[in-house]
């Protein structure tokens, strides 16, 4: 019997899960041993450390940012509370202005800080408003007072150009520039600052701390005011060159119109001044200002304010100055008028002042053109010689004044009023005025012959004539006409130097008079203005004259003047008859004597030449029936003139000036008086009449001799 279990598998329970097949490890070729990777626990430490540092930075940054934001908010809030009403910020000048009007009431000069009146951004000409925004801050209406993009761009440009990050371009917005104009709320107090310039320099500081404060102040302004209100402050306070503060003053100064009436070309020119007001001012360089305006117009086109056609149109028709601004006349005159008024209403005024003056702009231009023409045509090129001109009416009202060859200037040395120069023979009319006042006749005789005087303390003095010749017995009229020195000294010594000195002083020649006999020859010094005024006294009949240029002064907006003129005709110095006879003598100077070059147009002219010792000064002062004019020529350093006398170039400058002045002015005779003896000499000889029968011609020798002596003596007296 066989065993049934043989060859059978044992009874074993099946595995629930099949056994995975295992692969025999495959032997790999040996490789280079690589650096063991850091253990996992170490990697986790660095990650956790990095995350902790980042969380710390975020935690600190968040809290610092929150703190800074809170601090900025508090600072903005503080400045917000200090900002006044916008209307109080429109005029921020530390001093007032002076506007000078000519005799017709037209503006011709400005002094001080000119402010034409407040304007608002929504009332000025659109061309001006858009030009300012396009030039200064094209994102003005989109930022909150500070433009990070603008700052970053400015820093990049500065670094690229080799400057510091805050040097050069600032990236300031209009709001920041306005904050700077307000000096971040610090008002000017004269007692706290060395000068106004020091205050302005402090306001313009560009330190990092200052920039931060400026940004905060700008944000406070953005919170307090609207965009147009901020722009209005800027338009009213920005300096525009030429002493003009604000766009209204600039519009009036350069174009003679309001800022509301400007066209795009004029608005672009004013906007172009903001980068460099003094250098870009059209009164300084019109072409440069027009080129800058063309750039502004291009920017306006790029930003959509103007079409391409409009840009081309206004670039082709650039803005031009008004006639008054273009002439820029009367700078010397304006400076003189400012010096004659009270300082608290002129140089140091805190108000806006209007001064009406005697200036005639036509006459002023005539004098400037005459001086220019003579120096260009009759003076050697490169000459440093100077000249001055004063024109006035017989009452002392100054109509024109030129204080030097550079006529388009202001605030410089004025040779017409500041140069004290020896008068030379131009002083002689006052010597003869005394003689005529004492009863001398213009036809009285004086000997022109060698003369020597003993002067106590100085020794012997022998005056000589300019020609070093002698004319013998001459009339007072001929002595003056030919400017003979010895007769003038003799007359002065005869009538008394003290009297000559007093009459000259009463006529307005101010200054120390010479003590010796050289007084008669003009050894004393005077200004051209005083000499011209003294001659005006002769023309008006012998009364003193105080030259004046100020007619009245009033505050802007007032109708009643605060003060009137301080000059005009004063007290009588010599009799009217003596003055008229002196005019007759001075007319002979021009018609027959040393002043013949002053003749023009067949008019009656009276005057006197003057040349000082060594020709350091040359004068011609004279008048027609309408105007008195004086001309001085010389060097500032007293260098002698070469080949120039008073009857030469000064007389020609005088003639060219008066020729232009008298255009379309009817000729009038001078108020002169011809001496009776001169009338008799000029009268035609009467027809011979038969001798009366009752009188017989003496037949004796004694009778003939007696008649001859009588005729000779009578003839001598008639000459």
Protein Blocks (a to p, Z undefined) as FASTA:
>chain_A
ZZfkgopacdddddfbdcddddddddddddddddddddfklmmmmmmmmmmmmmmmmmmm
mmmmmmmmmmmmmmmmmmmmmpccfklmmpmcfbdcdddddfkopafbdehjddebjcdf
klmcfklmmmmmmmmommlmmmghiafklmmmmmmmmmmnopafkgojeoiafklmmmmm
nonopacdfklpfblklmmmmmmpccfklmmmmmmmmmmmmmmpcfklmmmmmmmmpcge
jhiacjklmmmmmnopafklccfklmmmmmmmmmmmmlmpmklommlmmmmmmmmmmmmm
mnopacfklmmmmmmmccdddfklmnogoklmmmmmmmmmcfklmmmccbdcddddfbdf
klmmmmmmmmmmmmmmmpcehiabdcddddddfkopafbdcfbjblbbghiacfklmmcc
dekjmlmmmmmmmmmmnopafkbccdddddddddehkapaddddfklpaebjadfklmmm
nopaklmmmmmmmnopklmmmmmmmnopacdddfblmlmnopaccdfklmmmmmmmmmno
opacdddfbfbdcdehiabdfbdcfedjdddfbdfklmmmmmmmmmmmmmmmmmlmmggh
hiacdddddddehhlaccdddddfkbccddddddfklpacehiafklmmmmmmmmmmmmm
mgoiacddddddddfklmmmmpccdddddddfkbccdfbfklmmmmmmmmmmmmmmmZZ
